[in-house]
Amino acid sequence: MKMYDEKHIKNVVLIGAAKSGKTTLAEDMLFEAGIISKRGSVEERNTVSDYHEVEHERGNSVYATTLHTEWRDYKINIIDTPGLEDFAGEVVSSIRVCDTAVLLLHAYNGVEVGTELIWDYVDRYNKPTILAVNHLDHENANYHQALDQARGFLGHAVTIMQYPVNQGTGFNAIIDLLKMTMYRFPAGGGKPEKLPIPEEEREQADNLHNVLVEKAAENDDALMELFFEKGSLDEDELRLGLKIGMMKHQVFPVFCLCAKKNMGSGRMMGFIDNVAPSAVEMPPELSEEGKEVPCNPEGLTCLFVFKTLLEPHIGKLSFFKVLSGEVKAGQELYNEKGNTTERLNQLFITDGKNRQPVERLRSGDIGCTLKLKNTFTNHTLNEKNFTAQIEPIHFPPPKVRVAILAKNKGDDEKLSEVLAEIHMEDPTLEIEFNRELKQVILHGMGDLHLAVTRWRLEHIYNMEVDYLPARIPYRETIQKPAMASYRHKKQSGGAGQFGEVYMKIEPYYDGMPVSKEWPVRDTEEIALNWGGKLVFNNCIVGGAIDTRFLPSILKGVMEKMQEGPLTGSYVRDVRVTVYDGKMHPVDSNDISFKIAGMMAFREAFHQAAPQLLEPVYDLEASAPDVMMGDIMSELQTHRSVITGMDSGTSSQVIKARTPQAELDRLYAALRNVTQGKAKVKAVFAEYAPVPADVQKKLSEDYKKVEQQNGTH
């Protein structure tokens, strides 16, 4: 393969809503460049990009796929991404390492839900962006409506580069305002005929060309002076102005496509070559310490791993971007996070599942290597004496959760290993081994994300699993003081067991005054691992219980607090005062007082108006105004308390407090009533009392389980 310098390597990411045509456009770009001899289609399941079995089965991209073209002395690296929110992690990592985003808009659907969600990530990383209006052959194609929606969404930075002459089922021609040429495509697509702009289009084309010139000039003072001096700009000056505007996010050039028929991709590739910035022209990457790491071809080698993929029969693939210097096959680089030196025995550029070996890759290029032992996504590989650790990709937090269980109990250990592998590939799928809830919990981006994970477990790892509702980490506390005593007495031939404890328990709060009922000899304040506090007062006088048995009483109380009497949940915010008791000179021991303390606490707890607490989240849901009524109705249906409303630029934001027990169902309900247009985020706020009817049901359910297990 030909070697390209850093100025002739362009990295683009194809983004857009599902069915906007990203995978088909990628196929066009490879075909136009001669990388493939025949174009595949999503329907026939033979595209270069969507090559995984799960993608063929679902008819949608699930993985981000790296590809490349070589077009007119430029190398264009392409990453084709999924269009569904459930696979946003694939999109975020791809946007992070590419230098230009190509945002596809459907000529009939315009700015869709997926478009808005994906744009948040583009905007966060401030990536130069090209808009491509696709499906211009759709019978209801409406280029101007899509353009108006884009302007309403992105503002006046939306800049027309091309417009269609005859959109709809007969679409075959585009007016290009940079070249001031009409491109007319043959019936089957492919290389267009270059023609003069028709007379009936001349006035509109001239007007739009003048707007384009002014847009290019306003991004640079020197170009503005030239514009005032000459009254126009030549093509090279236009390109420079557009590049500057793109890098400032003040120009989003609009191109026209019919990817299905291979119309328009070649012209857009030429623009990417000549105008879209290369990595060396982009702002430098930042290290975790905030230091700049410029794309320096003469610098020491620095690679950033942005994706990890496990391929059957191949092993682990690590995809990276060369941020500095040059990497060579066989080179050894140091991974500080993995505390290891890795040898990159082979280097590849990839087109889907096809890998082409290369000897070296220069700054700004994207490649992959095999079988790095201790290097994963977000790791940096450096040449000796180069210590920068690149700021990691911040993946979106998961939104839904489910408990997972292997159907075959013998597969429990294997399931843990497999889930760790899947998380290594997909950081947005989080695995939680929750000891409190006694469940393995998967946290995912949505129901589809979890469904695809299940598919992978069953079809790739041959492992049958069940999905169960994830339990809620309730807490228990009390609402009033109570007193109880318990005598533990056991005689069994030899030495017996005896311990008697009198205690008082009270609701605890910070700043609570010291008890004056009995003189407090000693106080221990314990910050509980699960939140809240336990305050333990020793008020024993006259040697009723030897001091050495107090830690055993505390241990018994703590054990019961880890499995509360009401629902088996953790207990919090209680003050325990041991004020009397009895012991036996022979039969008293630590175990006796541990049991006596545990049972006295249990009996007192039931008399102290026990209260079940549930985790409550601060939730924000933003959506268009017309959907506010439906959202508020769903919130109230799911025990949410609305706390406020704010107005956004094109939407309303509802704020609410929602119990975690309702969150998973609420996410699904909001996605349904808003057709996926609601953006929802939730952050833990506090523990709050559950309604009395909910507490009663949960307590009764717990008692039934205890009785079935013979522990009540």
C-alpha positions, 0 to 999 in steps of 0.5 A: 500500500502507498504511504501517505504523509500526515497532510494526505490522511483524512479521518471521517466518521459516518453518523446519523439516524438508523436507516439514513444510509451510512452503511450504503454510503460507506459501500459507495466510497469503497467502490468508487475508490476501487477497494471493492469491485462490486457494491453490496447492500444491507438487504442482501447482507453482503456489505463490507461494513455490516459483516457481523451475524447479529447485524445481518439478523437485525438489519442494522449496524451494531458495531462501528466498523473501520474502512479506508479508501484511496481517492486522488492521492489522499487516504480517507479512513472511514468509520461507519457507526450504528444509528441507534441510541442503544449503541451510542458507545460505538458512536462516541469512540468513533467521533473522538478519533475522527477529524470530520463527521459526515452527518447523514439526513434522510431527504424525507425524514429530515432531522430525526431523533437519532440525529439530535442524540448523536449531535450531542457527541459531535458538539462535545468534541467540536468536530468539523461536520459535513451534512449529507442529504441522502435518499434524494430519489425517495418518492417524497424527498424534500431537500428544502424541508430537510435543509430548513430542519437542519437550520432550525437545529444547527443554525445559520452555520448550515451552508449549501454546497449542492442542491438537487435539480430533480429530487424524487423518483427521477433524481439524477442531477446536482448543482454544485456551487463550489465548482459551479457545475451540474453533475448528471448521473447515468441511470445506474449511478456512478461517474457523472457527466459534467455539464453547464448549469441550465439557464433556468437554474442559473439565477438561483445558482449564482445567488447561492454561490454568492452566499457561499463566497460570503460565508467562506470570506467571513471566517478569516480577516485576510479572506474578507479583505480579498473579498472586498478587494475582488468582489469574489473568491477563487476556488482555492480561496473558497476552500480555505475559507470553508476549512477555517469555518468548519474548524470553528463550527461556523460552516456545515457544508451540505451535500446531496446524495443518493447512496443507494444508486451511487450518486454524489459520493465521489464529489463529496470524497473530493471535498473531504480530500481538499477541504476537510482537515487532517489530524495535523491541522486539528487542535492537539489531543490532551493528556489526563493532566491537561497537557497538549499532545500535538499530531507531530510526525517527527515526534516520539510514537504515541498511540491511543486505543479507541476500540477493542474487538474480540473476533472468533478464531482471531482473538483480540483486535486493538484499534488505534489512532497514531497521535504522534510519530510513526509506528512500525511493525515489531515495535515495542511500546509501553503501556503505563496503565497496563504496566507492561511493554507491548510488542506490535508484531503486526499492523493492519488497516481494515475494511470490515473483516478484511485486514491488509498488513502494513509495515508502518503507519504515520501520525494521524492514521488509524490502524489495528493490531492483534493480541495485545495482552494488557492493553484495552480501550482508552489505553495509551501506548508510548515510545520510551521517554514519552509519558503522556496518557491521553484523556480517555473517552467518556462513555455515556452512562447506562440507562436500564438494568437487568439481573442475569443468571446462567440457566446451567448453574455450572456456567456461573464462573464461565458467565463471569468471564464472558461478561468481562470479555463483552465489557472489554469490547463494550464499555457502555455495558457495565457488569455489577456483582452485587453482594447486597442484592445477591445478583449479577446485574447488567447495566445497558443503554436500552432494551435493544442493547441488552437483547443484543448482549443476550444474542451474543451470549447465546450465539457466540458463546453458546450460553443460555441465560435468563434475564430477571428483574434487578432487585432494588437496594432498599434501606430500613430504619426506624421512626420512634424509640423502642426498648427490648431485652433478650436472654440467650440460654442454652445447655447441652451437657458440657459448658452452656451458653448464657447472655442477657441484654437490655437495649434501647434503639432510637432514630439517629440524625446528625447533631442528635443530643447525647442521651441522659437516661443513663450515664454513657460510659463509651460511644462508638460512631460507625459510618456504615458502608451502605450509607447512614450511621450506627451510634452504639452507646455503652451504658452498663454500670455495676458490672452487669455485663463485662466490658469484654462482651460489648464488642460481641453485642455490637457485632450481633447488632451489625449482623442484623443490620446487614439483613434488616428485620423488615425486608432483609435490606440494610439498616441505617441511622439508628442509635443503640444503647445497651443499658443493662443485662446479666451474665453467668460466671461460667456459661457466658461467652462472646457467642452468647452475647452476640446472639442476645444482642442480635435478637434484642435489636430485632425485637426492638426494631419491630416495635420502633415503627420500622420504615422502609426507604427506597433510592430516589433519583433526580430525573430530567426529561427534555422533549418538544413542547407538544410532548410535555403532557404525555411525559407528565402523565407517564411520570405521575403514573410511575410515582414521580414527583414533578419538581420543576420545568425549564425551557430549552432552545427547542424543547422543554425540560421536566424535572422530577424525583423518581423511585429507582423501582420505577426507572426501568419501566419509565425509560421504556414508557417515555421512549414509547410515548415520545417516539424516542425523542425524549432525552432522559437522564437520572442521578441518585438523589437520596433515600426516601420513605416508600408508600405504606402499601408498598412497604406492606407488600414488600414486607409480606413478600419477604416473610413468605420467602423466609417461611419457605426457607425455614428461617422465619 
